[in-house]
Amino acid sequence: MCEMFMLYFVYGNVNFIGHEPMHITIWAFTSRVVKNMVSHLLLLVVSMGYGVVRPTLSGLTYKVILLGEI
């Protein structure tokens, strides 16, 4: 919701003034990247079986962190 609010502000500013506020655009796309990274990490953790068949990831935690940064 925060990302969409910032993009709404950016597009409204472009429509009204004619140029794009770069700092808000950077924050909007940074929040999009963080949102996508968290969703991919959650998908990876669930795919590895955490919470479904295993109570913990134990030795796989480092792999999840490593793959999440890629």
MARKE-154955 format. One record per atom (N, C-alpha, C, O): atom name; z, x, y; residue in three letters. Coordinates in Angstrom, 1 decimal, decimal comma. Atoms other than C-alpha are relative to their C-alpha. Layout:
{atome:CA&w:Z&u:X&v:Y&residu:Ala}
...
END
This chain:
{atome:N&w:0,0&u:0,8&v:-1,2&residu:Met}
{atome:CA&w:0,0&u:0,0&v:0,0&residu:Met}
{atome:C&w:0,0&u:0,9&v:1,2&residu:Met}
{atome:O&w:-0,6&u:0,6&v:2,2&residu:Met}
{atome:N&w:-0,1&u:-0,9&v:-1,1&residu:Cys}
{atome:CA&w:0,8&u:2,9&v:2,3&residu:Cys}
{atome:C&w:-1,4&u:0,6&v:0,3&residu:Cys}
{atome:O&w:-1,9&u:0,8&v:1,4&residu:Cys}
{atome:N&w:1,3&u:-0,6&v:-0,1&residu:Glu}
{atome:CA&w:-2,6&u:4,5&v:1,6&residu:Glu}
{atome:C&w:-1,0&u:-1,0&v:0,6&residu:Glu}
{atome:O&w:-1,7&u:-0,7&v:1,5&residu:Glu}
{atome:N&w:0,9&u:1,0&v:-0,6&residu:Met}
{atome:CA&w:-4,4&u:1,2&v:2,4&residu:Met}
{atome:C&w:0,3&u:-0,3&v:1,4&residu:Met}
{atome:O&w:-0,6&u:-0,5&v:2,2&residu:Met}
{atome:N&w:-0,3&u:0,2&v:-1,4&residu:Phe}
{atome:CA&w:-2,5&u:0,8&v:5,6&residu:Phe}
{atome:C&w:-0,6&u:1,1&v:0,9&residu:Phe}
{atome:O&w:-1,1&u:0,8&v:1,9&residu:Phe}
{atome:N&w:0,6&u:-1,2&v:-0,7&residu:Met}
{atome:CA&w:-3,5&u:4,3&v:6,7&residu:Met}
{atome:C&w:-1,5&u:-0,1&v:0,1&residu:Met}
{atome:O&w:-2,0&u:0,2&v:1,2&residu:Met}
{atome:N&w:1,4&u:0,1&v:0,0&residu:Leu}
{atome:CA&w:-7,1&u:3,7&v:5,8&residu:Leu}
{atome:C&w:-0,5&u:-1,1&v:0,9&residu:Leu}
{atome:O&w:-1,5&u:-1,0&v:1,6&residu:Leu}
{atome:N&w:0,3&u:1,1&v:-0,9&residu:Tyr}
{atome:CA&w:-7,1&u:0,4&v:7,6&residu:Tyr}
{atome:C&w:0,1&u:0,4&v:1,5&residu:Tyr}
{atome:O&w:-0,7&u:0,1&v:2,3&residu:Tyr}
{atome:N&w:-0,1&u:-0,5&v:-1,3&residu:Phe}
{atome:CA&w:-5,8&u:2,1&v:10,7&residu:Phe}
{atome:C&w:-1,1&u:1,0&v:0,4&residu:Phe}
{atome:O&w:-1,6&u:1,0&v:1,5&residu:Phe}
{atome:N&w:1,1&u:-1,0&v:-0,3&residu:Val}
{atome:CA&w:-8,4&u:4,9&v:10,4&residu:Val}
{atome:C&w:-1,3&u:-0,8&v:0,3&residu:Val}
{atome:O&w:-2,0&u:-0,5&v:1,3&residu:Val}
{atome:N&w:1,3&u:0,8&v:-0,2&residu:Tyr}
{atome:CA&w:-11,3&u:2,4&v:10,0&residu:Tyr}
{atome:C&w:0,0&u:-0,8&v:1,3&residu:Tyr}
{atome:O&w:-1,0&u:-1,0&v:1,9&residu:Tyr}
{atome:N&w:-0,1&u:0,7&v:-1,2&residu:Gly}
{atome:CA&w:-10,0&u:0,3&v:12,8&residu:Gly}
{atome:C&w:-0,1&u:0,9&v:1,3&residu:Gly}
{atome:O&w:-0,7&u:0,5&v:2,2&residu:Gly}
{atome:N&w:0,1&u:-0,9&v:-1,1&residu:Asn}
{atome:CA&w:-9,7&u:3,3&v:15,1&residu:Asn}
{atome:C&w:-1,5&u:0,5&v:0,1&residu:Asn}
{atome:O&w:-2,0&u:0,6&v:1,2&residu:Asn}
{atome:N&w:1,4&u:-0,3&v:-0,1&residu:Val}
{atome:CA&w:-13,3&u:4,3&v:14,2&residu:Val}
{atome:C&w:-0,8&u:-1,1&v:0,6&residu:Val}
{atome:O&w:-1,7&u:-0,9&v:1,4&residu:Val}
{atome:N&w:0,7&u:1,2&v:-0,5&residu:Asn}
{atome:CA&w:-14,5&u:0,8&v:14,9&residu:Asn}
{atome:C&w:0,3&u:-0,2&v:1,5&residu:Asn}
{atome:O&w:-0,6&u:-0,6&v:2,2&residu:Asn}
{atome:N&w:-0,4&u:0,3&v:-1,3&residu:Phe}
{atome:CA&w:-12,6&u:0,6&v:18,2&residu:Phe}
{atome:C&w:-0,4&u:1,1&v:1,0&residu:Phe}
{atome:O&w:-1,0&u:0,9&v:2,0&residu:Phe}
{atome:N&w:0,2&u:-1,1&v:-0,9&residu:Ile}
{atome:CA&w:-12,8&u:4,1&v:19,7&residu:Ile}
{atome:C&w:-1,2&u:0,8&v:-0,3&residu:Ile}
{atome:O&w:-1,9&u:1,3&v:0,6&residu:Ile}
{atome:N&w:1,2&u:-0,7&v:0,3&residu:Gly}
{atome:CA&w:-15,6&u:5,7&v:17,8&residu:Gly}
{atome:C&w:0,1&u:1,3&v:-0,7&residu:Gly}
{atome:O&w:-0,8&u:1,9&v:-1,0&residu:Gly}
{atome:N&w:-0,2&u:-1,2&v:0,8&residu:His}
{atome:CA&w:-14,0&u:8,7&v:16,2&residu:His}
{atome:C&w:1,2&u:-0,2&v:-0,9&residu:His}
{atome:O&w:2,0&u:-1,1&v:-0,8&residu:His}
{atome:N&w:-1,0&u:0,1&v:1,0&residu:Glu}
{atome:CA&w:-11,8&u:9,3&v:13,3&residu:Glu}
{atome:C&w:1,2&u:0,9&v:0,2&residu:Glu}
{atome:O&w:1,0&u:2,1&v:0,5&residu:Glu}
{atome:N&w:-1,2&u:-0,9&v:-0,2&residu:Pro}
{atome:CA&w:-8,2&u:10,5&v:13,7&residu:Pro}
{atome:C&w:0,2&u:0,8&v:-1,3&residu:Pro}
{atome:O&w:0,6&u:0,3&v:-2,4&residu:Pro}
{atome:N&w:0,0&u:-0,9&v:1,2&residu:Met}
{atome:CA&w:-8,2&u:13,5&v:11,3&residu:Met}
{atome:C&w:1,3&u:0,1&v:-0,7&residu:Met}
{atome:O&w:1,4&u:0,1&v:-1,9&residu:Met}
{atome:N&w:-1,3&u:-0,2&v:0,6&residu:His}
{atome:CA&w:-4,5&u:13,8&v:10,8&residu:His}
{atome:C&w:0,4&u:-1,2&v:-0,9&residu:His}
{atome:O&w:1,0&u:-1,1&v:-1,9&residu:His}
{atome:N&w:-0,3&u:1,2&v:0,7&residu:Ile}
{atome:CA&w:-4,1&u:10,2&v:9,6&residu:Ile}
{atome:C&w:-1,0&u:-0,1&v:-1,3&residu:Ile}
{atome:O&w:-0,5&u:-0,5&v:-2,3&residu:Ile}
{atome:N&w:0,9&u:0,0&v:1,1&residu:Thr}
{atome:CA&w:-7,2&u:10,6&v:7,4&residu:Thr}
{atome:C&w:0,5&u:0,9&v:-1,1&residu:Thr}
{atome:O&w:0,4&u:0,6&v:-2,3&residu:Thr}
{atome:N&w:-0,5&u:-1,0&v:1,0&residu:Ile}
{atome:CA&w:-5,7&u:13,7&v:5,7&residu:Ile}
{atome:C&w:1,2&u:-0,6&v:-0,7&residu:Ile}
{atome:O&w:1,3&u:-0,4&v:-1,9&residu:Ile}
{atome:N&w:-1,2&u:0,6&v:0,6&residu:Trp}
{atome:CA&w:-2,4&u:11,8&v:5,1&residu:Trp}
{atome:C&w:-0,5&u:-1,1&v:-1,0&residu:Trp}
{atome:O&w:0,1&u:-1,3&v:-2,1&residu:Trp}
{atome:N&w:0,5&u:1,1&v:0,9&residu:Ala}
{atome:CA&w:-4,4&u:8,8&v:3,6&residu:Ala}
{atome:C&w:-0,5&u:0,6&v:-1,3&residu:Ala}
{atome:O&w:-0,2&u:0,1&v:-2,4&residu:Ala}
{atome:N&w:0,6&u:-0,6&v:1,2&residu:Phe}
{atome:CA&w:-6,3&u:11,0&v:1,2&residu:Phe}
{atome:C&w:1,0&u:0,8&v:-0,8&residu:Phe}
{atome:O&w:0,9&u:0,9&v:-2,0&residu:Phe}
{atome:N&w:-1,1&u:-0,7&v:0,8&residu:Thr}
{atome:CA&w:-3,3&u:13,1&v:0,3&residu:Thr}
{atome:C&w:0,8&u:-1,0&v:-0,8&residu:Thr}
{atome:O&w:1,2&u:-0,8&v:-1,9&residu:Thr}
{atome:N&w:-0,8&u:1,0&v:0,7&residu:Ser}
{atome:CA&w:-1,4&u:9,9&v:-0,6&residu:Ser}
{atome:C&w:-0,8&u:-0,5&v:-1,2&residu:Ser}
{atome:O&w:-0,3&u:-0,9&v:-2,2&residu:Ser}
{atome:N&w:0,8&u:0,4&v:1,1&residu:Arg}
{atome:CA&w:-4,4&u:8,9&v:-2,7&residu:Arg}
{atome:C&w:0,0&u:1,0&v:-1,2&residu:Arg}
{atome:O&w:0,1&u:0,6&v:-2,4&residu:Arg}
{atome:N&w:0,0&u:-1,1&v:1,1&residu:Val}
{atome:CA&w:-4,4&u:12,2&v:-4,6&residu:Val}
{atome:C&w:1,4&u:0,0&v:-0,7&residu:Val}
{atome:O&w:1,4&u:0,1&v:-1,9&residu:Val}
{atome:N&w:-1,3&u:0,1&v:0,6&residu:Val}
{atome:CA&w:-0,6&u:11,9&v:-5,2&residu:Val}
{atome:C&w:0,1&u:-1,2&v:-0,9&residu:Val}
{atome:O&w:0,6&u:-1,1&v:-2,0&residu:Val}
{atome:N&w:0,0&u:1,2&v:0,8&residu:Lys}
{atome:CA&w:-1,0&u:8,4&v:-6,5&residu:Lys}
{atome:C&w:-0,8&u:0,1&v:-1,3&residu:Lys}
{atome:O&w:-0,3&u:-0,2&v:-2,3&residu:Lys}
{atome:N&w:0,8&u:-0,2&v:1,2&residu:Asn}
{atome:CA&w:-3,8&u:9,3&v:-8,9&residu:Asn}
{atome:C&w:0,7&u:1,1&v:-0,9&residu:Asn}
{atome:O&w:0,6&u:0,9&v:-2,1&residu:Asn}
{atome:N&w:-0,7&u:-1,0&v:0,9&residu:Met}
{atome:CA&w:-1,8&u:12,4&v:-10,1&residu:Met}
{atome:C&w:1,1&u:-0,6&v:-0,7&residu:Met}
{atome:O&w:1,3&u:-0,4&v:-1,9&residu:Met}
{atome:N&w:-1,2&u:0,7&v:0,6&residu:Val}
{atome:CA&w:1,3&u:10,3&v:-10,8&residu:Val}
{atome:C&w:-0,5&u:-0,9&v:-1,1&residu:Val}
{atome:O&w:0,1&u:-1,0&v:-2,2&residu:Val}
{atome:N&w:0,5&u:0,9&v:1,1&residu:Ser}
{atome:CA&w:-0,8&u:7,7&v:-12,7&residu:Ser}
{atome:C&w:-0,5&u:0,7&v:-1,2&residu:Ser}
{atome:O&w:-0,4&u:0,3&v:-2,3&residu:Ser}
{atome:N&w:0,5&u:-0,7&v:1,2&residu:His}
{atome:CA&w:-2,5&u:10,3&v:-14,8&residu:His}
{atome:C&w:1,1&u:0,7&v:-0,8&residu:His}
{atome:O&w:1,1&u:0,8&v:-2,0&residu:His}
{atome:N&w:-1,1&u:-0,6&v:0,7&residu:Leu}
{atome:CA&w:0,8&u:12,0&v:-15,6&residu:Leu}
{atome:C&w:0,7&u:-1,1&v:-0,8&residu:Leu}
{atome:O&w:1,1&u:-0,8&v:-2,0&residu:Leu}
{atome:N&w:-0,6&u:1,1&v:0,8&residu:Leu}
{atome:CA&w:2,3&u:8,6&v:-16,7&residu:Leu}
{atome:C&w:-0,9&u:-0,3&v:-1,2&residu:Leu}
{atome:O&w:-0,4&u:-0,6&v:-2,3&residu:Leu}
{atome:N&w:0,9&u:0,3&v:1,2&residu:Leu}
{atome:CA&w:-0,8&u:8,0&v:-18,9&residu:Leu}
{atome:C&w:0,1&u:1,1&v:-1,0&residu:Leu}
{atome:O&w:0,1&u:0,8&v:-2,2&residu:Leu}
{atome:N&w:-0,1&u:-1,2&v:0,9&residu:Leu}
{atome:CA&w:-0,5&u:11,5&v:-20,4&residu:Leu}
{atome:C&w:1,3&u:-0,1&v:-0,7&residu:Leu}
{atome:O&w:1,4&u:0,2&v:-2,0&residu:Leu}
{atome:N&w:-1,3&u:0,1&v:0,6&residu:Val}
{atome:CA&w:3,2&u:11,0&v:-21,1&residu:Val}
{atome:C&w:0,0&u:-1,1&v:-1,0&residu:Val}
{atome:O&w:0,5&u:-0,9&v:-2,1&residu:Val}
{atome:N&w:0,0&u:1,2&v:1,0&residu:Val}
{atome:CA&w:2,7&u:7,6&v:-22,8&residu:Val}
{atome:C&w:-1,0&u:0,4&v:-1,1&residu:Val}
{atome:O&w:-0,7&u:0,0&v:-2,3&residu:Val}
{atome:N&w:0,9&u:-0,3&v:1,1&residu:Ser}
{atome:CA&w:-0,3&u:9,0&v:-24,8&residu:Ser}
{atome:C&w:0,6&u:1,0&v:-0,9&residu:Ser}
{atome:O&w:0,3&u:1,1&v:-2,1&residu:Ser}
{atome:N&w:-0,6&u:-0,9&v:0,9&residu:Met}
{atome:CA&w:1,9&u:11,8&v:-26,1&residu:Met}
{atome:C&w:1,2&u:-0,6&v:-0,7&residu:Met}
{atome:O&w:1,8&u:0,0&v:-1,6&residu:Met}
{atome:N&w:-0,9&u:0,7&v:0,8&residu:Gly}
{atome:CA&w:4,3&u:9,2&v:-27,4&residu:Gly}
{atome:C&w:1,4&u:-0,1&v:0,6&residu:Gly}
{atome:O&w:2,3&u:-0,6&v:-0,1&residu:Gly}
{atome:N&w:-1,4&u:0,1&v:-0,6&residu:Tyr}
{atome:CA&w:7,3&u:9,4&v:-25,0&residu:Tyr}
{atome:C&w:0,3&u:-1,5&v:0,2&residu:Tyr}
{atome:O&w:-0,5&u:-2,2&v:0,8&residu:Tyr}
{atome:N&w:-0,5&u:1,4&v:-0,2&residu:Gly}
{atome:CA&w:9,2&u:6,1&v:-25,1&residu:Gly}
{atome:C&w:-0,5&u:-0,9&v:-1,0&residu:Gly}
{atome:O&w:0,0&u:-2,0&v:-1,2&residu:Gly}
{atome:N&w:0,5&u:0,9&v:1,0&residu:Val}
{atome:CA&w:7,1&u:4,7&v:-27,9&residu:Val}
{atome:C&w:0,5&u:0,4&v:-1,3&residu:Val}
{atome:O&w:1,0&u:-0,5&v:-2,1&residu:Val}
{atome:N&w:-0,4&u:-0,5&v:1,3&residu:Val}
{atome:CA&w:7,8&u:6,8&v:-30,9&residu:Val}
{atome:C&w:1,0&u:1,1&v:0,1&residu:Val}
{atome:O&w:1,6&u:1,5&v:-0,9&residu:Val}
{atome:N&w:-1,0&u:-1,1&v:-0,1&residu:Arg}
{atome:CA&w:9,9&u:9,6&v:-29,5&residu:Arg}
{atome:C&w:0,9&u:-0,3&v:1,2&residu:Arg}
{atome:O&w:0,5&u:-0,9&v:2,2&residu:Arg}
{atome:N&w:-0,9&u:0,3&v:-1,1&residu:Pro}
{atome:CA&w:13,0&u:9,4&v:-27,4&residu:Pro}
{atome:C&w:-0,1&u:1,1&v:1,1&residu:Pro}
{atome:O&w:0,2&u:0,8&v:2,3&residu:Pro}
{atome:N&w:0,2&u:-1,0&v:-1,0&residu:Thr}
{atome:CA&w:12,2&u:12,7&v:-25,6&residu:Thr}
{atome:C&w:-1,3&u:0,8&v:-0,3&residu:Thr}
{atome:O&w:-1,9&u:0,6&v:-1,4&residu:Thr}
{atome:N&w:1,2&u:-0,8&v:0,2&residu:Leu}
{atome:CA&w:9,2&u:15,0&v:-25,1&residu:Leu}
{atome:C&w:0,4&u:1,4&v:-0,5&residu:Leu}
{atome:O&w:-0,5&u:2,2&v:-0,9&residu:Leu}
{atome:N&w:-0,6&u:-1,4&v:0,3&residu:Ser}
{atome:CA&w:11,4&u:18,2&v:-25,8&residu:Ser}
{atome:C&w:-1,0&u:1,1&v:0,3&residu:Ser}
{atome:O&w:-1,0&u:1,5&v:1,5&residu:Ser}
{atome:N&w:0,8&u:-1,2&v:-0,2&residu:Gly}
{atome:CA&w:8,9&u:21,0&v:-26,2&residu:Gly}
{atome:C&w:-1,3&u:-0,3&v:0,7&residu:Gly}
{atome:O&w:-2,0&u:0,6&v:1,2&residu:Gly}
{atome:N&w:1,3&u:0,4&v:-0,6&residu:Leu}
{atome:CA&w:5,9&u:19,0&v:-24,8&residu:Leu}
{atome:C&w:0,1&u:-0,1&v:1,5&residu:Leu}
{atome:O&w:-0,9&u:-0,4&v:2,2&residu:Leu}
{atome:N&w:-0,2&u:0,3&v:-1,4&residu:Thr}
{atome:CA&w:7,4&u:18,7&v:-21,3&residu:Thr}
{atome:C&w:-0,8&u:1,0&v:0,8&residu:Thr}
{atome:O&w:-1,4&u:0,7&v:1,8&residu:Thr}
{atome:N&w:0,7&u:-1,0&v:-0,8&residu:Tyr}
{atome:CA&w:5,9&u:22,0&v:-20,1&residu:Tyr}
{atome:C&w:-1,5&u:-0,2&v:-0,1&residu:Tyr}
{atome:O&w:-2,2&u:0,0&v:0,9&residu:Tyr}
{atome:N&w:1,4&u:0,3&v:0,2&residu:Lys}
{atome:CA&w:2,5&u:20,9&v:-21,5&residu:Lys}
{atome:C&w:-0,4&u:-1,1&v:1,0&residu:Lys}
{atome:O&w:-1,5&u:-1,1&v:1,6&residu:Lys}
{atome:N&w:0,3&u:1,1&v:-0,9&residu:Val}
{atome:CA&w:2,7&u:17,7&v:-19,5&residu:Val}
{atome:C&w:0,0&u:0,5&v:1,4&residu:Val}
{atome:O&w:-0,9&u:0,1&v:2,2&residu:Val}
{atome:N&w:0,0&u:-0,5&v:-1,4&residu:Ile}
{atome:CA&w:3,6&u:19,5&v:-16,3&residu:Ile}
{atome:C&w:-1,2&u:0,9&v:0,2&residu:Ile}
{atome:O&w:-1,8&u:0,8&v:1,3&residu:Ile}
{atome:N&w:1,2&u:-0,9&v:-0,1&residu:Leu}
{atome:CA&w:0,8&u:22,1&v:-16,9&residu:Leu}
{atome:C&w:-1,3&u:-0,9&v:0,1&residu:Leu}
{atome:O&w:-2,1&u:-0,6&v:1,0&residu:Leu}
{atome:N&w:1,2&u:0,8&v:-0,1&residu:Leu}
{atome:CA&w:-1,8&u:19,4&v:-17,6&residu:Leu}
{atome:C&w:0,0&u:-0,9&v:1,2&residu:Leu}
{atome:O&w:-1,1&u:-1,3&v:1,7&residu:Leu}
{atome:N&w:-0,1&u:0,8&v:-1,2&residu:Gly}
{atome:CA&w:-0,6&u:17,3&v:-14,7&residu:Gly}
{atome:C&w:-0,5&u:0,7&v:1,2&residu:Gly}
{atome:O&w:-0,9&u:0,0&v:2,2&residu:Gly}
{atome:N&w:0,3&u:-0,7&v:-1,2&residu:Glu}
{atome:CA&w:-1,3&u:20,0&v:-12,2&residu:Glu}
{atome:C&w:-1,5&u:0,3&v:0,0&residu:Glu}
{atome:O&w:-2,0&u:0,7&v:1,1&residu:Glu}
{atome:N&w:1,5&u:-0,3&v:0,0&residu:Ile}
{atome:CA&w:-5,0&u:20,4&v:-13,3&residu:Ile}
{atome:C&w:-0,7&u:-1,1&v:0,6&residu:Ile}
{atome:O&w:-2,0&u:-1,0&v:0,7&residu:Ile}
END
